Amino acid sequence: MKSKVLGPLIRYYFADLKLGYTNSVERMTSAVEMSLEQSPWFYRLPISIYLGCLNWAAIFFFLKPFTGLSLEKQQTYLKKIACHFPMFEGIEKLVRTLSLLSAFDDGSDSQSNP
Amino acid sequence: MNVIQPSDVPSTVSCEYLVIGSGAGGSVAALELAEAGKDVVILEEGLYHDTKSFSRNVGDMTRKLYRQGGISPFWGKPAIGFAEGRCVGGTTVINGGLLWRTPERILESWKKNEGLQGYDPENLKKHFIKIETLLNVSPPKTGDGLNLDSEIIQKACKALGWKYVPAPRAVNNCVNTNQCATGCPTGAKQSTALSYLPKAISKGARILTGCRANSLQSKGKGIITSAVTPSAQRVTIRSKYLFLASGPIQSPFLLQKNRLSPIAGEKLRFHLNFKIVAEFPHEIHADRGTIFTGQVQQFENEGILMMASNFNPAYIASTLSHYPDNTLNEVFSKLPCHAMYVTQIQSKSHGRVHSCFQDAPFVTYDFAEADLDLLKKGYEHTARMLFAAGAKTLYPPIKGVQPARNFQDVKNQIDHLTPSQLELISVHAMSSCPMSGSGTGVVDLEGKLKGYENIFLCDASILPSNIGESPQGTIMAMAHEILTRHLANS
């Protein structure tokens, strides 16, 4: 479930970015997940709970959890509703920073090391 | 290097000396003890990564080489991102290789305030000479046009009459890959994994990798250490002596958790860094140079240092992640015209390492009001220098502000700056188990843990205060001194 929420979140954060990054949203999602997995449970747990709340809260607006929505509706939900949730900014900062750290991973392979 | 992989670690190990941690402090302990003919085992939580495995993939390398994948915050207002290494060689694998001798004013204050007899410049000199020789510490190559980000601030400092000093670094034939922070792919940077540890192994030391120390018990005349591998295999190590060198966060965490010191972790000190991205009217190509070749020390006595920082699209993007998308797009459309600079302050804030969660440390701190003034001054000085160097636009690490186009913009930002707006990081923590000659510290002048005859500390945690400068040299010199005293006594 975590990756199904994180993926659209990352897509949302990267929607207007034109940085020439080479990694795909799927790979960035997996990178963020792996980073979160390495953190202790007392960081992982609140983040998982938050992502769970973000998922189930969509039922009140779309009668479906976030993961069951179309890509378009997911982006609408994030842009118009979820962005007003408490702590959304903190999660955005964390996920956005982690995904930006991994955003250029593929491209850097093309620059061979001396 | 011949290390013992986690899958090959036996369930019980006996040795005379156990060293926990293989970074700046632990590697010194391992080499000194091995050279003295002692039976040494090094316990390292991280894995061994060969030089050939270091890639430009910042995300991948951060997860491999950094503790908790780089997510180790200090909680306070604002929260600070703290980074430290977790691999064979510790933080020396992922730092910039800066190796300064301890500032004399710091050693004097330690002697005066904490009674650190024998830790004076004259006595530590022999240790620094040994370290500098082993790590090939040398001034940087300059004037080749590859480190323009450093060269332009050097010129600006000359024009302003400010002190700019070439940075002594532990490198051997650096070819400017600008990958110091994710592992040097050419082996130019002399981390302890390429210098001290292979020598210690050649003298008989053994390194158990991927083993996280969990419990420490002092039993009779020995220490029983329990560790666990990534596959949850338990390892028990019986040793006569323990040298704890797992860093400024993990060392006090282990001591607290195992009830070996009630005051460990209470006085954590650190440096604060804030990074400014600067745009110049011409191409700088900061990625063609190395992490930094010089340091602006004009305000060192106030606790402010400035230098160029590592340049990589991933770092630029994550550093500017608090800016709106259009700002990031603007920067990336002219990336070669940008460079990143770091301003480091000798923070007055105090942190605390908590062991309440048992699994991992939880670190909190109180933001000192004096730090806000110091950060404002640091930003002001850096901005003055960068505009003098010809910068058109500055992107400060401040939430909710526009990029600064001139010095008046900077002044306005500073006038309204609040701590919660700041995006700060720290890569230097220390003093969580301070040494004291007057009995008020966690360890004595021999590095010995108060109340125990066979437990010693020799990492950043023992520094009596934060030093305002990159601490690797100081950690290593103090570790050498502790080991010299220990071997002389034993």
Interface residues (C-beta under 8 A of the other chain):
Chain A: A15 D16 L17 K18 L19 G20 Y21 N23 A31 M34 S35 L36 E37 Q38 S39 P40 W41 F42 Y43 K93 L94 R96 T97 L98 L100 L101 S102 A103 F104 D105 D106 G107 S108 D109 Q111 N113 P114
Chain B: F54 S55 R56 N57 V58 G59 D60 T62 R63 Q68 G69 G70 I71 V175 T177 Q179 P185 T186 N312 P313 A314 Y315 A317 S318 S321 H322 D325 N326 L328 N329 F332 S333 F357 D359 A360 F362
